[in-house]
Amino acid sequence: MDKAAFLDFTVEIIRRSDTAKGFEILPRRWVVERTFGWMVRWRRLVKDYEKRIDVAEAMIHIAMGSLMLRRNAHP
């Protein structure tokens, strides 16, 4: 949260209402879930195997960079 405050980010938590029954689409939540789905393709990111946070962050950058490179190379 400190870095988010430093960069002036606003964190908004989307919660499901208590009165909702069944399936209901929540705004913008699918973006995060879709990104997690893309990261699961990298076996190393399925679980937290890394002992150091900087190595885990580097693996996330590699995975997302690879995804962007693949999408730009094959539109």
MOUR-V893353 format. One line per field, one symbol per residue. ss: DSSP state (A for helix, B for strand, O for the rest). psi: psi as a letter, one per 20 degrees, with the letter a starting at -180 (. if undefined). burial: # if it has 24 or more other C-alpha atoms within 12 Angstrom, else .. A space follows every 10 residues. Layout:
# MOUR-V893353
ss=???
psi=???
burial=???
This chain:
# MOUR-V893353
ss=OAAAAAOOOO OOOOOOOOOO OOOOOOOOAA AAAAAAAAAO OOAAAOOOOO OOAAAAAAAA AAAAAAAAAA AAAOO
psi=hghhhhjlqp pppoqqqhip pbpppppihh gghgghhhhi hohhigrnhq hphhgghhhg ggghgggggg hhhm.
burial=.......... .......... .......... ........#. ....#..... ........## ..#....... .....
